[in-house]
Amino acid sequence: MKVAFIHNDKKLGTGAHFINDLMASRLRESGVRVKSFYPKNPLLDAPLHLKGISNVLFFYSLLEHKDEVLKYDLIQGTTYTPLAFLPFSIPVVSHFGSTSWGFLKAVPLAKDLEPALRDIWLDLKEGGAIHELNVRTRRPLKDVAEIEKLVALRADAVIATSEIVKKDLLEAGVSSEKVHVVPNAIEDYWFKRRSVVLSEKPSLVFLGRIGADAFTLKLKGLDRLIDYYRHFPSVAKHTIGITTNKTLVSWCSSNLRNHHFHANLKKERIPELLADKAGGVLLITSRYEGFSLSLVEGMSQGLIPITYPVGIAPEIIQNGKNGFLVHSQKEGKRAIEYVLHLPKEERLQLVEMAQETARRFNSKTISKRLLAVYKAVLKKSS
């Protein structure tokens, strides 16, 4: 079997390209020939309101590789990226780690937030951490969302990384027969450390992308995170966050007590940083996630998740056994208080169950499920 992977070659420290690289490696071990194709040059230097269209056109530049790509048995792209190859006879699989229309539905305007959280955004703006309470336009994301829907409807198969993403796709009109739920995997180095030494004093930990502008920061729930942090001033806090907003990093360092912001670390360094934090609380504050790699990565290191029901969380979290699902800041604060005051042996039970859950997402297991989808698509198209 020969599979052409289409995805962006950005190296931002985390994201879809890691999953593509990881799965490509595992598929090669199974005898699949995999080659990645990346667009190199943007076709349009677009103003802000046309950025969505510009991003779509960017992947049309891959048509210069058309003759080579069409020699493969199957094309997999991330959401809309294989758009240019839909008219050809080669089967196309579109991989949805999330949906842009899911983002749009989940992120509120500042005026619609509850007062306590709205006040946090005002503090951030007054402190210069953000320039505006709402992004100037959502049009680029709306454009991308429409193209994503078009690709999902016309692709031969669609992979959803969670039941939440599957629901998004079904609501967009995609046939359930075309949707295959295959979760993401995390890299093998997350599983290298076997023994766990529980921290004597649990800390609060945020792990992953935190955003940069008003939209992405709301998406990741920065206001919820700050609200948690302020509620527990004496507890040690560690934000291991990816952001291009340097002013935000400075604001957090100046305005949050007992807080350490570890900005833009290489992913391979994070397990070492978390080595002495097992038994601490992993905070997943997002308003939307398609999968939430951070959830599984943190659980693999012995952190106890307290998470909103986003991404894979509703499918894997069992309250009081391997973490806690919450639906409000009030519930979240109660859950944090509970974990902080648990006896050590009870915290250890939660840690062990969290790690056991995370092991379900090793790359060898997930690649087998991905390969099964490819075989089913090729069989149907033959």
PABA-716319 format. One record per atom (N, C-alpha, C, O): residue in one letter; x, y, z. Coordinates in steps of 0.001 Angstrom, whole numbers, plus 500000, padded with zeros to 6 digits. Example, Ala and Ser with C-alpha at 12.3 -4.5 7.8 and 13.67 -1.06 7.14 Angstrom:
A513190494310507800
A512300495500507800
A513200496700507800
A514236496681508465
S512850497750507080
S513670498940507140
S512900500030507870
S513409501138508039
END
This chain:
M500838498803500000
M500000500000500000
M500875501250500000
M501865501330500727
K500494502223499173
K501218503492499113
K500266504634499488
K499207504799498883
V500663505416500494
V499806506478501012
V500536507813500933
V501670507946501392
A499867508797500342
A500413510156500290
A499788510971501419
A498567511110501500
F500640511505502282
F500178512371503369
F500315513824502928
F501384514241502483
I499246514587503049
I499291516021502759
I499074516773504068
I498040516614504717
H500034517577504445
H499869518389505646
H500878519518505640
H501792519551504816
N500702520426506555
N501550521601506639
N502843521263507353
N502842520480508302
D503934521839506911
D505252521530507464
D505656522479508583
D506835522556508927
K504692523208509162
K505041524109510261
K505545523302511452
K504992522254511784
K506588523796512084
K507122523144513268
K506899524065514463
K507778524842514837
L505720523966515049
L505337524872516133
L505426524203517502
L504937524757518486
G506043523018517584
G506225522387518878
G505157521387519250
G505369520572520148
T504020521424518589
T502963520449518847
T501959520546517718
T502022521474516913
G501039519609517646
G499980519733516665
G499913518592515678
G500505517531515874
A499162518845514592
A498838517794513637
A500079517193512990
A500102515996512706
H501117518004512750
H502284517455512054
H502967516377512874
H503544515449512306
F502916516477514216
F503478515423515051
F502718514121514847
F503321513052514744
I501392514213514790
I500584513011514597
I500879512394513241
I501038511178513130
N500954513236512196
N501280512725510870
N502636512032510849
N502770510934510310
D503641512679511438
D504979512082511452
D504997510765512221
D505625509796511794
L504307510737513350
L504270509541514188
L503564508396513470
L504062507271513449
M502407508684512884
M501669507641512185
M502410507174510930
M502387505989510599
A503060508095510242
A503836507700509058
A504923506711509443
A505152505725508743
S505589506975510555
S506646506081511018
S506096504694511348
S506680503682510960
R504986504651512055
R504399503363512439
R503848502614511219
R503965501392511134
L503254503344510285
L502739502686509087
L503870502082508261
L503715501006507683
R505007502775508205
R506154502224507476
R506624500916508106
R507030499989507405
E506566500852509427
E506942499626510116
E506013498465509757
E506395497298509851
S504774498807509340
S503806497779508926
S503897497465507439
S503090496698506913
G504876498054506763
G505077497771505354
G504400498727504402
G504418498509503191
V503797499794504929
V503137500784504074
V504165501803503591
V505000502266504367
R504101502142502332
R504967503186501798
R504259504530501990
R503181504752501440
V504859505405502757
V504252506701503070
V505197507816502648
V506395507771502927
K504647508810501976
K505426510008501661
K504592511234501992
K503402511287501684
S505227512227502624
S504553513469502976
S504800514522501903
S505913514670501397
F503746515244501568
F503833516327500597
F503437517619501292
F502374517706501906
Y504305518624501188
Y504076519900501854
Y504016521024500823
Y504850521068499918
P503055521926500941
P503124523138500108
P504242524037500614
P504532524066501810
K504858524758499716
K506015525577500102
K505758527073500017
K506193527834500881
N505052527492498975
N504925528927498731
N503467529365498706
N502669528802497957
P503106530362499515
P501737530890499462
P501459531507498098
P502333532130497496
L500233531327497620
L499862531868496313
L499287533277496401
L499119533961495391
L498985533703497652
L498329534994497804
L498772535636499111
L498665535032500179
D499269536865499018
D499582537645500218
D498324538429500567
D498125539552500104
A497469537807501403
A496113538319501570
A495973539202502797
A496688539022503783
P495042540166502735
P494694540926503947
P493970540013504929
P493597538889504591
L493778540503506140
L493230539686507216
L491933538992506844
L491782537795507087
H490989539726506256
H489670539139506011
H489695538058504935
H488713537335504764
L490804537939504209
L490926536893503179
L491906535793503563
L492277534981502716
K492331535749504823
K493327534764505238
K492818533331505101
K493585532419504792
G491515533138505331
G490964531794505181
G491110531295503753
G491540530165503525
I490749532145502785
I490886531789501369
I492351531587501017
I492693530678500259
S493210532426501561
S494644532306501306
S495173530960501785
S495979530331501099
N494727530515502954
N495172529226503483
N494739528076502574
N495494527126502361
V493526528168502044
V493036527127501139
V493862527112499850
V494272526049499383
L494102528290499282
L494882528374498054
L496308527853498255
L496916527304497335
F496822528031499452
F498173527563499781
F498329526085499415
F499363525680498885
F497298525282499699
F497402523848499438
F497141523494497979
F497438522383497540
Y496588524436497235
Y496443524193495798
Y497803524176495099
Y497931523623494007
S498807524771495717
S500138524747495116
S500684523332495014
S501640523087494277
L500083522392495751
L500526520994495670
L500193520355494320
L500684519267494018
L499375521008493515
L499063520449492200
L500301520342491318
L500305519586490346
E501351521090491647
E502596520915490887
E503177519517491093
E503986519057490286
H502768518833492176
H503208517464492435
H502146516437492035
H502224515272492424
K501150516880491253
K500008516024490938
K500426514666490375
K499943513631490835
D501313514661489390
D501677513405488737
D502267512408489723
D502004511209489635
E503070512909490666
E503661512005491659
E502630511554492684
E502574510375493033
V501818512483493163
V500818512145494192
V499847511089493674
V499478510171494407
L499431511215492410
L498427510308491864
L498966508914491590
L498214508037491167
K500240508695491820
K500808507342491719
K500557506525492987
K500794505318493019
Y500074507203494028
Y499835506516495296
Y498441505894495293
Y497593506253494477
D498214504957496216
D496925504269496282
D495863505106496972
D494670504939496719
L496303506019497855
L495363506737498701
L496015508029499173
L497227508086499378
I495203509059499342
I495687510336499876
I495027510580501229
I493810510456501365
Q495833510925502221
Q495260511418503472
Q495704512854503682
Q496886513181503569
G494736513702503990
G495045515083504311
G494365515493505592
G493439514825506052
T494820516593506173
T494224517124507396
T493106518091507024
T493354519101506366
T491903517798507431
T490686518559507131
T490630518934505640
T490417518062504796
Y490821520234505305
Y490603520667503918
Y491828520510503026
Y491739520788501831
T492969520076503557
T494222520125502790
T494234519270501510
T494976519614500590
P493456518174501394
P493477517429500118
P492450517924499109
P492148517223498143
L491907519123499318
L490848519662498470
L491183519579496986
L490326519220496178
A492407519905496622
A492782519965495208
A492735518602494524
A492715518526493296
F492716517521495313
F492781516187494721
F491437515460494730
F491355514298494331
L490386516140495183
L489065515511495193
L488536515159493798
L487828514160493671
P488844515931492745
P488291515599491423
P488890514343490788
P488346513839489806
F489988513832491324
F490651512693490695
F490104511379491250
F489351511373492223
S490486510277490627
S489904508981490984
S490530508357492225
S489956507428492792
I491676508833492657
I492348508267493814
I491531508527495077
I491064509650495269
P491338507526495950
P490558507734497180
P491209508762498106
P492431508795498256
V490381509592498716
V490849510634499632
V490256510394501022
V489052510196501178
V491129510418502014
V490710510334503414
V491047511667504070
V492186512127503997
S490064512285504707
S490298513553505394
S490301513313506901
S489360512741507452
H491357513751507549
H491555513509508983
H491173514766509763
H491804515813509618
F490141514651510585
F489661515791511374
F490055515609512835
F489434514841513569
G491096516328513241
G491436516361514654
G490511517287515409
G490375517189516629
S489869518198514670
S488890519136515215
S488168519728514018
S488488519409512873
T487190520592514283
T486495521265513191
T486467522763513447
T486320523206514586
S486607523527512395
S486567524983512547
S485189525465512983
S485080526449513715
W484120524769512532
W482797525202512984
W482588524849514460
W481782525481515143
G483317523838514950
G483291523565516382
G483910524701517171
G483392525105518212
F485041525221516658
F485672526393517291
F484693527568517353
F484508528195518395
L484078527842516208
L483210529018516102
L482020528941517054
L481639529943517659
K481435527754517186
K480289527591518082
K480691527727519543
K479897528184520365
A481917527333519873
A482315527213521275
A482833528510521882
A482765528694523098
V483353529415521047
V484032530605521582
V483068531782521635
V482601532235520590
P482758532291522831
P481808533390522964
P482458534756522767
P483681534884522827
L481647535753522536
L482112537128522602
L482306537508524066
L481687536919524952
A483155538480524315
A483456538871525693
A482201539289526457
A482072538997527646
K481281539969525780
K480073540468526449
K479168539342526925
K478317539559527788
D479337538144526375
D478470537019526723
D479039536136527828
D478412535151528218
L480214536479528331
L480829535705529409
L480224536081530751
L479702537182530927
E480302535151531696
E479855535483533050
E480759536585533609
E481938536651533259
P480218537449534473
P480958538648534900
P482359538399535430
P483275539154535103
A482554537367536235
A483875537120536826
A484917536835535751
A486060537282535849
L484515536087534722
L485454535772533638
L485637536972532710
L486732537202532196
R484577537726532498
R484699538934531655
R485681539922532287
R486444540583531583
D485658540018533608
D486581540919534307
D488038540524534083
D488919541382534034
I488284539234533949
I489653538769533698
I490129539260532335
I491284539661532190
W489245539233531329
W489631539741530014
W489912541233530054
W490814541722529374
L489140541950530850
L489396543389531002
L490750543627531661
L491477544545531282
D491088542793532655
D492407542896533294
D493525542642532285
D494529543354532271
L493346541632531448
L494355541299530440
L494526542441529442
L495647542760529046
K493419543054529037
K493497544163528078
K494162545383528714
K495021546020528104
E493760545698529938
E494353546851530621
E495841546644530866
E496617547600530870
G496235545382531072
G497646545075531309
G498454544911530035
G499655544649530095
G497808545064528873
G498523544982527597
G498768543576527092
G499452543395526085
A498217542563527777
A498436541176527345
A497654540849526083
A498061539991525301
I496527541535525883
I495768541419524631
I495402542828524174
I495316543746524989
H495188542995522886
H494899544319522337
H493410544572522169
H492978545717522036
E492621543492522177
E491190543619521941
E490474542487522664
E491054541424522886
L489217542710523031
L488449541691523742
L487884540645522789
L487603539518523199
N487716541009521529
N487247540088520493
N488089540320519240
N488485541452518963
V488362539269518487
V489117539451517247
V488296540294516275
V487066540307516325
R488993540990515402
R488324541933514513
R487345541254513560
R486312541829513218
T487658540055513137
T486762539336512231
T486945537831512394
T488054537346512616
R485836537105512280
R485885535638512287
R485752535091510863
R485636533884510647
R485772536007509910
R485534535586508528
R486538534538508035
R486118533572507398
P487846534679508299
P488774533651507822
P488417532254508323
P488484531284507569
L488039532156509600
L487691530852510166
L486381530337509573
L486222529135509357
K485441531254509309
K484186530853508681
K484425530315507273
K483806529334506860
D485333530970506537
D485663530488505191
D486262529086505237
D485884528208504461
V487207528889506165
V487837527578506314
V486799526534506714
V486829525406506221
A485883526905507603
A484848525970508051
A484010525474506870
A483685524290506788
E483661526382505959
E482851525982504800
E483620525038503880
E483054524084503348
I484904525307503698
I485721524430502856
I485912523073503532
I485887522037502867
E486103523077504854
E486219521813505584
E484971520949505380
E485070519744505149
K483804521578505467
K482558520832505288
K482473520241503886
K482052519099503704
L482882521040502894
L482860520559501512
L483740519327501352
L483328518341500742
V484945519380501895
V485868518243501781
V485319517033502522
V485382515913502015
A484780517250503719
A484241516134504495
A483098515437503753
A482970514214503803
L482273516226503065
L481147515653502333
L481609514876501104
L480971513895500721
R482702515298500486
R483117514695499215
R484246513677499339
R484493512921498400
A484932513644500471
A486006512670500657
A485418511259500703
A484241511071501011
D486260510274500392
D485806508876500421
D485605508383501848
D484758507528502107
A486389508927502767
A486247508576504180
A486741509741505017
A487575510534504579
V486212509831506231
V486604510893507144
V486967510261508483
V486224509441509022
I488117510656509006
I488549510178510318
I488263511268511343
I488664512419511170
A487572510895512401
A487308511795513531
A488102511295514728
A488132510093514994
T488739512199515447
T489599511767516551
T488841511568517861
T489429511141518854
S487548511872517874
S486738511649519071
S485275511620518669
S484924511967517541
E484425511207519594
E482989511211519329
E482468512634519158
E481494512860518439
I483114513593519818
I482716514996519663
I482931515455518221
I482067516117517646
V484078515108517638
V484336515475516243
V483384514732515313
V482898515292514330
K483123513469515632
K482160512716514816
K480804513406514824
K480161513519513780
K480368513863515982
K479089514571516077
K479106515834515217
K478129516129514528
D480218516587515255
D480353517775514399
D480147517413512931
D479442518107512198
L480773516321512518
L480721515911511113
L479321515455510721
L478837515790509639
L478678514704511583
L477319514247511281
L476364515428511187
L475473515437510338
E476539516426512051
E475687517617512009
E475903518416510720
E475020519155510283
A477082518260510119
A477373518945508852
A476822518177507654
A476919518636506516
G476247517011507916
G475639516243506838
G476467515098506306
G476076514459505329
V477610514819506926
V478456513712506478
V477784512394506855
V477282512245507969
S477775511445505931
S477165510148506183
S477914509411507287
S479145509392507301
S477183508811508201
S477813508069509303
S478661506912508797
S479619506509509456
E478314506374507632
E479081505269507060
E480493505690506669
E481402504864506599
K480667507003506411
K481990507495505999
K482881507886507169
K484087508060506995
V482301508025508362
V483057508542509494
V483623507395510325
V482895506508510769
H484937507436510524
H485641506438511333
H486287507147512521
H487049508095512332
V485996506703513729
V486600507314514912
V487924506610515212
V487955505436515584
V489003507351515043
V490342506865515359
V491028507942516193
V491356509003515663
P491254507700517476
P491870508744518306
P493312508999517925
P493929508191517232
N493846510109518371
N495263510393518181
N496108509541519116
N495627509014520118
A497371509423518761
A498349508753519619
A499297509802520185
A499409510904519650
I499977509451521269
I501037510310521775
I502373509602521571
I502430508377521461
E503443510390521521
E504755509852521197
E505246508876522270
E504850508957523433
D506102507967521859
D506563506894522745
D507309507403523970
D507286506753525015
Y507977508562523863
Y508780509027524999
Y507922509371526220
Y508435509439527337
W506623509588526013
W505748509849527162
W505616508622528061
W505225508741529222
F505938507455527533
F505759506219528293
F507062505660528852
F507068504566529417
K508158506383528705
K509455505831529114
K509602505705530629
K510205504754531128
R509040506682531354
R509217506657532813
R508206505701533430
R506997505872533273
R508716504688534136
R507844503676534710
R507438504004536147
R506253503979536481
S508417504310536990
S508129504551538389
S507623505974538595
S508031506904537899
V506730506122539561
V506153507421539865
V506448507777541307
V506188506991542218
V506990508957541507
V507198509476542852
V506200510603543049
V506278511642542393
L505265510384543956
L504201511360544170
L504733512623544833
L505514512557545782
S504304513767544326
S504680515029544950
S504012515141546323
S502857514753546494
E504743515670547289
E504179515834548635
E503087516891548636
E502058516729549291
K503311517973547902
K502329519048547802
K501876519156546347
K502638519620545498
P500659518740546051
P500187518792544658
P500193520210544111
P499840521160544810
S500591520340542868
S500576521633542187
S499496521637541118
S498921520596540797
L499226522812540571
L498297522959539460
L499110523100538181
L500070523869538131
V498727522358537148
V499512522330535912
V498594522550534710
V497550521911534581
F499004523465533839
F498393523594532517
F499432523173531499
F500596523562531591
L499009522370530519
L499928521818529534
L499347521984528141
L498207521592527892
G500127522567527223
G499702522618525825
G499601524017525258
G500093524979525848
R498956524120524102
R498746525421523464
R497845526270524345
R496846525788524878
I498205527528524491
I497375528416525306
I496768529541524472
I495895530268524947
G497230529683523227
G496684530701522347
G497523531970522344
G498517532075523062
A497110532925521531
A497862534179521404
A496947535391521310
A497250536440521878
D495814535256520589
D494901536390520422
D493610536134521198
D493451535092521834
A492698537094521136
A491471537002521923
A490678535733521612
A490083535141522512
F490663535310520346
F489877534129519979
F490519532850520506
F489864532052521176
T491796532659520203
T492436531397520600
T492618531300522113
T492576530204522671
L492818532433522778
L492938532415524237
L491602532047524881
L491573531343525890
K490507532514524309
K489191532093524809
K488959530619524517
K488436529882525352
L489355530200523316
L489184528803522934
L489854527876523949
L489282526858524338
K491056528228524372
K491798527401525329
K491423527688526780
K491925527034527693
G490541528666526993
G490035528916528331
G491021529594529258
G491095529253530439
L491783530552528742
L492737531255529593
L492042531912530786
L492575531895531896
D490868532486530571
D490146533126531669
D489777532124532760
D489873532428533949
R489355530932532350
R489045529877533321
R490296529476534100
R490245529256535310
L491414529385533390
L492672529003534033
L493083530043535073
L493430529693536200
I493044531319534696
I493417532386535625
I492477532397536828
I492907532623537959
D491206532153536577
D490228532093537678
D490592530989538669
D490537531199539880
Y490962529811538158
Y491423528732539026
Y492672529160539802
Y492751528994541020
Y493637529708539076
Y494899530101539710
Y494673531110540837
Y495275530998541905
R493809532087540598
R493549533108541618
R492823532530542824
R492979533023543941
H492041531500542605
H491277530905543700
H492163530111544659
H491798529890545813
F493323529687544176
F494247528900545007
F495607529600545048
F496584529073544516
P495684530769545667
P496908531588545605
P498139530936546212
P499253531204545761
S497974530086547223
S499138529515547904
S499655528239547249
S500709527732547635
V498926527713546259
V499328526471545592
V500294526785544453
V500103527757543722
A501331525961544305
A502282526125543202
A501593525869541869
A500779524956541737
K501939526702540876
K501284526610539572
K502345526575538476
K503351527281538542
H502099525741537468
H503035525615536348
H502250525639535045
H501463524734534768
T502468526668534257
T501878526753532930
T502948526365531923
T503903527109531701
I502785525208531323
I503720524726530291
I503013524974528970
I502370524088528407
G503150526205528490
G502286526662527417
G503011527074526159
G504131527583526199
I502349526846525043
I502860527277523746
I502087528517523322
I500865528479523179
T502805529612523124
T502171530862522706
T503200531753522034
T504389531703522352
T502730532565521106
T503593533570520489
T503413534930521160
T504046535909520765
N502552534990522173
N502243536240522850
N503189536422524049
N502904535960525154
K504306537096523808
K505303537288524872
K504792538196525984
K505163538029527146
T503947539150525633
T503392540051526640
T502511539290527620
T502488539605528810
L501787538293527128
L500958537465528001
L501820536722529012
L501468536635530188
V502940536191528559
V503845535478529463
V504304536412530579
V504317536030531749
S504677537630530217
S505122538610531215
S503987538975532169
S504201539103533375
W502780539141531627
W501631539491532468
W501378538411533509
W501158538712534682
C501408537158533081
C501170536048534012
C502243536010535098
C501939535779536268
S503483536232534715
S504582536214535679
S504424537313536726
S504815537140537880
S503849538444536316
S503717539586537223
S502440539568538045
S502383540177539113
N501408538871537558
N500088539008538172
N499538537743538831
N498458537781539420
L500254536634538742
L499772535388539334
L500750534907540396
L501948534792540136
R500247534629541580
R501100534217542690
R501537532758542553
R500784531907542079
N502788532492542985
N503341531124542981
N503211530471541605
N502872529293541492
H503484531248540575
H503263530780539209
H504556530782538414
H505359531712538503
H504744529721537635
H505913529613536740
H505396529351535331
H504663528388535104
F505774530203534387
F505366530037532995
F506548529469532214
F507555530146532007
H506410528222531787
H507435527562530978
H506971527672529524
H506178526856529053
A507466528673528829
A506928529000527509
A507680528286526393
A508910528300526348
N506922527663525494
N507423527134524219
N508571526148524383
N509552526196523642
L508441525256525357
L509443524208525531
L509328523183524408
L508240522961523877
K510432522567524051
K510365521426523147
K509624520296523850
K509830520046525037
K508768519626523106
K507912518625523734
K508704517538524459
K508276517040525500
E509856517175523905
E510640516094524498
E511140516439525893
E511487515548526670
R511180517738526216
R511666518163527529
R510581518145528597
R510885518197529789
I509327518073528185
I508228518227529137
I508140517083530143
I507922517353531324
P508300515807529739
P508250514745530756
P509262514946531883
P508960514665533043
E510444515424531556
E511449515691532590
E510958516782533543
E511144516676534756
L510342517816533007
L509831518900533838
L508707518419534756
L508540518929535864
L507940517434534286
L506810516928535066
L507191515807536028
L506347515312536774
A508455515410536011
A508878514230536774
A508578514331538263
A508290513317538898
D508640515525538831
D508396515679540269
D507005516233540576
D506751516712541681
K506106516166539590
K504779516761539773
K503658515730539723
K502485516101539696
A504001514434539710
A502975513390539696
A502074513528540915
A502537513797542023
G500782513340540689
G499818513532541761
G499286514944541831
G498410515248542641
G499821515818540971
G499286517169540859
G498056517187539977
G497624516152539470
V497495518377539799
V496241518538539055
V496532519068537655
V497186520098537496
L496044518359536649
L496125518811535266
L494834519548534931
L493750518972535019
L494943520813534549
L493775521637534258
L493540521727532752
L494365522277532022
I492427521192532298
I492013521317530897
I490815522265530885
I489700521883531237
T491065523495530477
T490065524561530594
T489429524941529261
T488646525889529203
S489746524232528209
S489311524598526857
S487793524629526723
S487071523907527410
R487335525487525820
R485916525509525458
R485617524526524320
R484469524139524102
Y486654524139523613
Y486506523116522573
Y487852522462522337
Y488879523135522252
E487837521153522231
E488980520376521758
E488427519278520875
E487357518730521143
G489162518959519817
G488766517814519016
G489199516516519663
G488449515541519697
F490420516514520178
F490954515328520853
F491500515681522230
F491068515102523227
S492431516609522305
S493154517046523504
S494336516136523807
S494291515299524709
L495396516326523023
L496654515624523295
L497160515925524700
L497696515045525374
S496987517171525140
S497497517564526448
S496889516727527558
S497565516408528536
L495621516368527418
L494959515548528423
L495661514203528565
L496000513787529673
V495877513530527451
V496489512197527497
V497959512287527886
V498449511452528646
E498663513287527375
E500074513461527732
E500233513700529232
E501092513094529872
G499415514573529787
G499496514849531215
G499163513635532054
G499825513369533057
M498133512890531649
M497770511670532378
M498896510652532346
M499115509934533322
S499614510586531226
S500719509623531123
S501822509916532129
S502591509022532481
Q501908511163532596
Q502944511559533547
Q502436511576534988
Q503113512081535884
G501258511030535203
G500752510919536559
G500029512138537082
G499840512275538291
L499616513037536183
L498798514167536614
L497332513734536642
L496903512905535839
I496580514297537565
I495169513964537739
I494342515030537024
I494344516185537449
P493637514675535953
P492949515703535167
P491648516185535796
P490845515396536294
I491466517482535761
I490172518114536030
I489849518878534764
I490482519887534454
T488860518389534033
T488668518838532662
T487208519103532345
T486309518409532821
Y487001520118531535
Y485694520311530928
Y485455519168529925
Y486419518544529483
P484203518881529558
P483920517740528670
P484229518039527206
P483323518150526379
V485505518168526899
V485948518475525541
V486782517315525013
V487328516527525786
G486875517219523676
G487733516217523067
G487382514803523509
G486213514425523576
I488407514044523803
I488252512644524186
I487826512487525637
I487482511386526067
A487847513585526400
A487613513508527851
A486324512780528239
A486372511920529118
P485165513086527622
P483942512394528047
P483986510889527806
P483242510136528435
E484854510448526901
E484944509030526583
E485874508264527519
E485752507045527646
I486795508958528171
I487805508222528946
I487849508580530426
I488395507814531220
I487293509718530818
I487394510136532219
I486230509553533021
I485065509720532662
Q486567508874534099
Q485591508345535048
Q485780509097536356
Q486815508986537012
N484773509853536718
N484890510706537900
N485316509917539140
N484708508916539520
G486395510423539748
G486872509812540982
G487740508597540793
G488264508052541765
K487907508151539536
K488736506967539273
K490032507334538564
K491109506910538983
N489940508119537494
N491148508536536775
N491175510041536518
N492029510529535778
G490250510772537120
G490169512212536941
G488760512687537220
G487959511979537830
F488459513921536756
F487154514516537050
F486686515339535851
F487434516159535317
L485458515114535441
L484789515950534445
L483986517019535167
L483244516716536101
V484132518261534742
V483384519358535369
V482685520168534285
V483082520148533120
H481639520880534689
H480847521641533728
H480758523113534083
H480058523870533410
S481453523530535125
S481450524927535535
S482694525204536356
S483356524281536831
Q483008526490536522
Q484141526860537366
Q483906526427538808
Q484841526021539497
K482671526510539260
K482347526107540632
K482644524628540839
K483256524251541838
E482217523797539907
E482510522362539991
E484011522114539946
E484536521287540692
G484706522845539055
G486143522675538926
G486884523003540206
G487790522273540608
K486506524092540845
K487168524486542096
K486936523458543194
K487838523165543978
R485720522910543250
R485445521855544243
R486312520627543982
R486837520020544916
A486459520263542705
A487263519090542365
A488737519320542695
A489408518419543201
I489242520521542412
I490633520840542752
I490836520753544261
I491801520150544730
E489935521349545007
E490019521319546475
E490047519878546976
E490801519543547890
Y489225519038546375
Y489149517626546767
Y490485516924546549
Y490981516237547442
V491068517096545361
V492334516427545052
V493460516951545939
V494287516172546414
L493498518255546163
L494571518838546970
L494593518270548386
L495649518229549017
H493459517839548885
H493380517367550262
H493206515851550369
H492922515334551449
L493372515148549266
L493288513685549305
L494494513096550031
L495605513607549891
P494292512023550810
P495439511292551361
P496321510774550225
P495846510526549117
K497590510620550516
K498561510269549479
K498198508964548765
K498326508868547544
E497747507968549520
E497447506676548899
E496263506768547939
E496223506054546938
E495293507647548239
E494154507814547328
E494554508600546082
E494058508327544988
R495434509557546243
R495964510265545068
R496719509298544170
R496618509366542945
L497483508389544791
L498256507420544022
L497343506529543183
L497690506187542053
Q496189506151543717
Q495250505335542950
Q494757506087541710
Q494655505516540624
L494456507367541891
L494043508181540746
L495156508285539713
L494906508193538511
V496378508477540181
V497537508585539293
V497710507310538479
V497890507374537263
E497658506170539123
E497870504892538435
E496787504634537402
E497072504124536318
M495542504984537727
M494458504804536759
M494589505774535589
M494286505420534449
A495041506994535869
A495252507966534787
A496322507452533830
A496157507532532613
Q497414506927534372
Q498485506410533518
Q498027505189532718
Q498376505037531547
E497255504336533354
E496740503159532650
E495858503575531482
E495924502979530406
T495034504596531693
T494181505118530616
T495023505664529470
T494727505413528302
A496077506412529807
A496917507029528769
A497588505986527889
A497819506236526706
R497901504831528439
R498602503801527659
R497753503274526505
R498283502659525580
R496455503506526549
R495600503079525436
R495901503850524155
R495475503449523072
F496639504960524275
F496874505833523127
F498312505753522631
F498866506738522143
N498918504561522761
N500263504381522213
N500187504246520697
N499171503813520153
S501247504613520035
S501226504769518573
S501026503452517826
S500415503441516758
K501530502344518367
K501371501063517670
K499901500657517618
K499417500181516591
T499203500845518718
T497780500500518769
T496971501373517817
T496126500873517075
I497228502667517838
I496441503589517014
I496742503402515529
I495840503510514698
S497996503125515191
S498346502953513770
S497636501742513163
S497315501745511975
K497390500718513964
K496650499553513462
K495216499928513105
K494660499442512120
R494632500793513913
R493269501235513628
R493237502109512370
R492300502035511575
L494268502932512204
L494350503773511016
L494521502920509757
L493890503178508732
L495364501917509845
L495599501032508711
L494316500281508333
L494061500046507152
A493518499910509323
A492258499224509051
A491310500119508255
A490583499636507387
V491315501414508547
V490479502355507779
V490960502407506336
V490147502348505413
Y492260502516506129
Y492800502567504770
Y492397501326503968
Y491980501431502815
K492525500163504587
K492194498912503890
K490714498881503520
K490354498435502431
A489855499357504428
A488420499379504151
A488100500332502991
A487260500023502146
V488765501480502954
V488531502453501880
V488974501891500535
V488261502006499539
L490157501281500516
L490670500724499259
L489812499557498773
L489602499386497572
K489326498768499710
K488466497643499328
K487171498145498705
K486681497589497722
K486626499201499291
K485369499757498792
K485536500417497433
K484620500389496611
S486692501006497192
S486920501721495934
S487407500839494807
S487452501266493653
S487775499598495136
S488325498706494091
S487222498123493197
S487513497360492277
END
